[in-house]
């Protein structure tokens, strides 16, 4: 009995001591090895090999070039010239809008511009001529009294017959009209003017030298004023363009600094660590609008920038002095002292500390300042020209007065003396209502009176008409009105041109969402004509945070779509920086891939169809590799267990490409190192170890015997679940 009981025990123990035993209990699996340390671990050797790491993405096919074209002006669609599937070239007409109203706008704007131009001509002419006359005596020599430039010119007129006044064109003519002060009537009832020998006679059709010179000065001042206005207007437009360009250039400077920011309660410095001489972006919050602040480097007190806040926050770029190094800070200083400061680390200067963006911004700002100085000088010159024209008008007024001063009415030898008793045209003779004689107040309204030519009752001391003379300010206003009218005409003509919708690119019409007779709005998002270009396709997809960290522009990919079996390749062309996932806590980033032209010729793909892209993010040839299962990552640290003198030693490593089977190791290991894959003495248990069922057919194991080990004791190490009811093969 003893022998029979002892023999099985020795056989079972012998089996346990010399072999690997596999026990299964309802899916629970255990693997163990009892023996020497040399066979305790499963290992592999670090060796040179190839590793290909890939990222699988799912996206949507879209044409590389697509244009959704809409009318830029509203109206009623007059015609649609294309249909889906049509091939179009750039500039081909797609549709038109009924342009009746648009053409009327152009006509109205043209008329407004003509009116503005005529007003300028009229105001310029009013400065050198007058339409009213004033007779100082019965000789018919008329005079005009001109006011100063502050208001208008008043002409007191005593009317004469229509046949008694004429205008003579000559050297003194300005704008085709001789000043009315020198209109000489030719009526037979008037006495003969002085002969050529009279030194007071300026000559027929000629003006006195003083008046002619004044007229020339006014004409020159008018021309100079308009020239100065155009110069100032052009410089102002150029300055505005330069300011807009500088804003774009300097925005690149604000965007240029990168790296982790240093954040304080008021100031945020980007980057928080910067090289001496480098650009630093400063964002400030909690500022008061209209308050002047300084950004000061704490270590030296150097003022980095002085600016006035336009609101409760601002952003600017400053240059860190080249002589600074080490721990420092930037302080925001207001009228009452330091508001706040933020720490900054300054490293040694290098040749690339001053980015191109800062140089470009400095140049743009310098250009704007120069443009603004030119504008200021042009505006000063315009003001001087305005004053000069007003002064020239004053001088002309005085010259006219000097040249038309009447003779002494009490001189008995003066043939024009109204008191001369023998003068048949004496105005006091009621029997001689000669032309030019004063009339009673009721006569100007009597159309039968031969001498009534004024057409305007009252208005001056002598009852004549009053005409306003334009000032220099009026001329400037007229010129500005012309510019405004021209701008409105330009807009109207542009709108008329936009009534024709043309193709911006060549390609295939993919959709037409407009119909003849339909009303459309400007820049509609629904009334469109869609054109797909013929320059290929792209895949639009997204990547998770762990994937996007591996992607880079220029990486190659394999693409498969359901509509073709043709092998397709692609390149990563763009990777988004903003999280596009709003409904999940897992961030996602947009990625675009451009599909390469197939080697076998053009392939038709369909917008909106799905595509599978496999991006090769790393591809190492003859690099040091280990099995991927040997690499452990915990808490951001990557390690590999290396077997040294029979004992596993954890070694920190740096990995490169990670493949499905092999992982590249760039630091920490050498070729030939033996890495541990598994410790065979550790129990490996499946997810389900609760069942007590043993291996069917092995020694008639039963549920009652399933927890019993050899000899009725507990199972040895490495065993879980069922055991053996008797010796194998017993």
VEXVEX-826694 format. One record per residue (C-alpha): z, x, y. Coordinates in steps of 0.001 Angstrom, whole numbers, plus 500000, padded with zeros to 6 digits. Layout:
<sites>
ZXY/...
</sites>
This chain:
<sites>
500000500000500000/500911502801502287/497683504599501592/495615501524502204/497311500956505544/497097504595506588/493429505151505900/492083502557508258/494324503791511050/493059507342510719/489437506171510666/489828504033513752/491610506798515676/488951509204514605/486288506976515980/488129506561519264/488667510287519652/485108511332519027/482809508656520347/482083506369523276/483314502891522513/481724499799524068/483730496604524106/482467493290525396/484649490263525953/482885487294527407/480709489448529680/483408491992530537/482028495495529951/484036498709529741/482699502240529373/485036505152528637/484942508647527247/487777510588525739/487149514249525305/486714517449527329/486207517527531153/482698518905530690/481545515540529385/483787513364531571/481394513053534526/477828511940534810/476175514357537252/472859515218538873/471521518299540599/470613518508544301/466980519543544302/463835519572546410/461756516433546305/460019513742548305/461737510777549950/460015507775551478/462165505375553504/460688502036554425/461614498953556431/460230495612555302/459467493063558040/457998489570558097/455998488468561114/453121486442562518/449505487436563065/448136487122566604/445015488355568319/445578491641570089/443962490177573203/444415486540574086/444007484819577420/445106481287578248/443076480506581370/443940477725583841/442618476682587242/444449478319590127/443851475268592321/444410471593591623/441763468894591595/439489466850589388/437576468632586632/433888468387587424/432455469995584310/433452471800581093/430882474383580043/432287475679576708/433514474384573353/435682475815570589/433885478616568757/431601479602571622/431209483293572326/431699484188575991/431330487331578073/433545488332581003/432631486246584043/431012483382582158/431731479941583641/434179477931581546/434724474878583758/434540473723587374/436497471493589749/434917469007592169/434881471071595377/434256468329597952/437776468486599417/437885472263599172/434633472581601100/436022470259603789/439045472546604079/436708475483604675/434792473557607335/438010472540609123/439350476084609042/436066477406610428/436219474943613322/439844475893614039/438893479563614157/436019478833616555/438375476881618835/440854479744618883/438140482249619723/436858480014622524/440358479681623939/440646483453624143/437311483699625938/438341480978628373/441651482645629168/440006486015629715/437433484404632008/440132482588633975/441568485942634980/438389486987636798/436908483758638124/437838480283639372/436050476960639216/437439475682642503/436649476757646061/438290476406649430/436418476321652714/438149477931655638/435694476708658285/432523474808658871/430476477922658115/430760477078654428/432325480440653403/434855479470650746/438029481274649691/440322481176646686/443992482003646842/445185483532643536/448820483525642509/450700486308640765/450607486702636984/453810484794636469/452206481396636610/448775480277637775/446166480486640516/445973477626643012/442766477059644896/442962474849647964/439577473300648449/437790471489651200/434744470033649546/431145470499650596/427943468949649407/426561469885646026/423461471344647607/425431473612649916/427046475856647249/425370478289644862/426425481218642695/424624484504642921/424670486885639973/424956490517640910/426983493695640546/430231491891641176/429747489433638296/432424489467635571/431759487489632422/428619486073634055/430521484397636917/431068485654640476/434572484889641860/434411481652643783/435971483299646813/432541484775647493/430290481775646949/428017481532650036/426539478071650726/422874477912651768/422989474533653491/420723474272656560/423606472865658516/425531476120658165/425122478902660647/423165481962659596/425431484608658018/425605488055659564/422450490104659244/421983493246657210/422931495348660147/426361493787660378/428860496280658929/431030493402657692/428250492112655437/428726493420651833/425119492594650984/423590489579649334/425075488925645877/427492491846646179/431277491870646337/433446493940648621/434254497301647084/437984496539646871/437379493297644957/434790494899642673/437201497711641797/439969495198641072/437664493200638816/436706496334636903/440401497168636470/441124493690635073/438234493940632603/439402497369631444/443009496140631099/441842493159629035/439912495381626657/442813497818626354/445273494986625647/443172493584622805/442621497075621381/446345497803621440/447057494470619775/444669495215616907/446152498699616445/449716497386616341/448736494597613937/446985497001611556/449898499449611591/452385496655610941/450394495439607940/450179499002606584/453930499437607068/454658496250605122/452426497410602285/454150500790602255/457566499164602212/456624497063599200/455261500097597373/458386502112598188/460573499349596794/458715499527593475/458846503324593372/462545503474594186/463305500766591635/462040503224589031/464669505635590309/467368503025589869/466138502445586332/465727506161585549/469350507268584923/470350506634581317/473325507297579124/476786505828578802/478141504654582164/481513505436583658/483068502136584701/485813501552587242/487226498439588840/484621498533591639/482112501320590909/479983501854587822/478293505258587546/475267505690585286/475291508032583502/478988508890583349/478045512484582543/475349513967584756/473938517412585410/474537518946588808/471584518166591027/470735515099588930/470250511485589902/473137509061589598/472956505281589811/475898503626591525/476626499901591134/479341498437593366/480994495018593269/483421493227595555/481814494488598770/481731492546602033/478361491642603507/477593493447606749/480214496140606141/479258499813606203/480363501876603201/480142505504602172/479879506979598682/481895510188598709/482249512946596094/486020513308595769/486158517034594972/484314518197598081/484345515158600354/480554515288600511/479010511997601603/476436511058598984/475175507910600749/475931505643603699/474773502058603529/475554498553604760/476237495960602087/473966492939602208/476182490916599892/479103491133597500/477441493878595451/474813496592595715/473066499233593641/471771502554594886/470843506004593636/472375509247594848/471874512918594128/474810514902592765/475189518201594694/473910521169592734/477087523235593187/479411520738591496/480650521117587923/483483519725585829/485562516574586164/485027514791589459/484882511279590904/482860509154593294/484789507067595816/483728503992597762/485028504341601312/485084501409603717/486222500969607329/489883500923606243/489688503861603846/489017504372600159/488333501134598324/488122502559594815/486883505547592843/485418506170589386/485634509391587372/482512511429586710/481746514442584544/479294516939586016/477655519480583703/475788522644584605/472555522184586503/469253522545584707/465617522614585726/465107518948584904/468127517549586716/466029516085589535/463860513427587937/460367512750589122/461484509262590078/463795510630592767/461087512855594206/458691509909594286/461291507677595947/462079510268598584/458387510615599373/457935506848599572/460908506425601891/459647509218604122/456279507499604289/457874504173605242/459901505789607999/456753507396609359/454899504075609231/457722502314611056/457715504976613762/453974504480614216/454521500722614515/457218501216617154/454935503478619203/452057500987618910/454296498146620044/455446500139623054/451804500848623917/451062497118623571/453867496254626000/452532498838628441/449046497314628146/450523493867628816/452187495107631984/449006496894633043/446957493692632747/449487491718634758/449466494432637425/445645494396637488/445681490626638007/448125491034640910/445857493681642438/442810491411642089/444666488574643780/445599490800646688/442063492186646986/440652488660647205/443150487756649876/442334490850651899/438591490243651688/438793486562652666/441259486714655596/439848484242658204/439019485307661777/441201484349664758/440459480646665452/441450481092669125/438753483672669848/436420482014672384/433531484253671313/433826483256667675/430929480891666879/432980479415664053/435813478413666415/436466474726665530/437505474108669177/434178475275670663/432970472332672800/429280472945672235/429415473237668438/427366470292667089/429255470544663807/432683470481665414/434981468786662871/436625466747665653/433342464992666452/433573461678664574/429821461178664919/429016464298662883/430352463977659317/428891467298658324/429292468707654816/432503470582654411/434296468655657181/437780467304656541/437857463690655458/440453460985655449/442677460592652394/440656457582651256/437321459357651233/437679461549648078/437782458419645941/434651457029647532/431684458057645387/429273457318648241/430731460008650444/428228462927650435/430820465576650942/433102464658648024/432562467262645287/436089468083644243/436623465369641664/440365466085641831/442513464493644499/445384466406646023/446937469383644280/447193471912647133/447945472090650780/444351471085651538/444175468499648735/441992470692646411/442114471194642615/444570473501640826/443462475771637966/445814477912635889/445048481610635407/446026483001631978/448601485764631851/448657488764629512/451123486882627302/448582484058627007/445941486523625866/448276487908623187/449089484385621991/445384483603621795/444775486741619735/447603485829617354/446200482307617007/442852483809616001/444532485880613287/446340482817611956/443154480765611953/441320483592610176/444047483776607524/443794480034606922/440030480327606608/440433483140604089/442777480970602016/440384478016602150/437416480167601090/439468481702598291/440464478255597041/436821477225597070/435908480211594916/438747479363592511/437194475983591861/435087477776589240/437015478871586130/435526482004584567/436277484021581430/438496487059582149/437560488751578860/434825488599576293/435555486924572997/435664483599571190/436812480303572683/439731479273570491/440887476125572296/439752473836575133/442488471616576564/440684470216579598/438212467357579923/435650466348582506/437081463916585051/440697464793584295/443081465690587100/444628469146586796/447334470959588732/447233474535589890/448308477056587232/448839474345584638/450486475355581370/448726472635579387/445211472300580863/443908475562579428/440954477320577876/442077479889575293/439940482951574568/440597485385571745/439322488895572313/437343490809569769/439454493954569822/441637493318566766/444906491704565791/448612492372566000/451728491396564060/454670490073566022/457980490334564183/461657491098564677/464106493616563252/467851493595562785/470116496086564501/470251498319561413/466469498208561059/465529498708564694/467564501901564775/465120503341562227/461941502185563931/459921504142566474/456665503589568308/453801505220566429/455154504727562912/452597503568560356/452868500442558239/451125498576555435/450313494929556170/449461492153553762/448327488628554662/447475485690552451/444017485121553911/442527488403552680/442978490928549879/441666493700552102/444295496472552465/445421496611556094/447308499272557999/449061499065561339/450985501063563919/454244500169565662/453269499710569317/456349498199570963/460051497739570268/462086495353572398/465403496310573936/466856492829574409/468499490713571752/466241487775570951/468708486005568662/470759483382570481/471992481289567546/473520484065565463/476021486861565927/473572489276564281/471328490755566975/467577490802566512/464896492713568418/461191491991568858/458701494436567334/454906494527567721/452469496247565358/448751496704566041/446578496232562962/444034499016562495/440357498189562104/439661497837558343/437586500590556788/435366498046555055/434383496249558262/435652493353560305/438151491005558680/438794487521559993/442464486771560462/444038483621561816/446450483380564694/449818482106563541/449443483109559888/452297485023558249/452190488728557473/454346491152555500/454688494617557052/456234497641555378/456962500370557901/457326503961556721/460256505082558862/460760508439557129/458666510431554689/460084513784553658/458042516226551587/459897518967549683/463271518224551199/466707518543549589/467526515288547837/470203513718545684/470281510376543894/471049507602546390/473926506421544139/475722509749544751/476040509119548487/479160507372549795/479538505956553329/482956504942554600/484099504539558189/480946506127559539/481388509263557392/478883510138554682/480135512150551699/478975513404548287/481277514422545400/480324517925544214/481566519164540806/483105522603541284/484971524304538442/485075520990536593/486737519162539485/484981516725541896/485249517795545554/484318515441548391/481845517112550772/480732515589554102/476954515596554459/474243514562556906/471486512434555490/467910511915556531/465471509578554863/467027507083552500/464846505873549652/465458503435546868/466204506246544374/466626509482546331/468260510327549674/467463513327551837/470417515588552662/469867517711555747/473323519356555959/476275519953553629/474582520773550311/472455523470548793/469823523307546107/471455523506542660/474743521849543635/475960519469540937/476863516104542394/478952513499540594/477359510158539915/480222508578537973/483578509259536351/483155508004532806/486889507563532317/487051504859534931/486849501295533745/483700499451534681/484332495736534637/481852493003535267/482582490097537550/483608487877534604/486383489419532457/488407486313531791/486767485235528517/488457486259525253/485379486094523084/484703489358521207/481447490844519981/480188488342517453/479766489682513956/481911492817514496/484618492714511803/485109488956512133/486879489123515516/488612485917516430/490122484628519617/493552485171518136/492793488831517493/490869489443520690/493730491102522589/494908493237519686/494044496884519448/493816499079516378/496917498768514214/498040495658516083/499027497547519297/497593497347522860/494017498579523345/493674502197524417/492524503187527920/488977502155528634/489163498932526677/489376495434528040/489031492122526323/488397491998522558/489126494688519968/488568495241516267/490291493192513571/489706495963511079/487978499272510727/484268499201511467/482344498842508326/485615498407506475/
</sites>
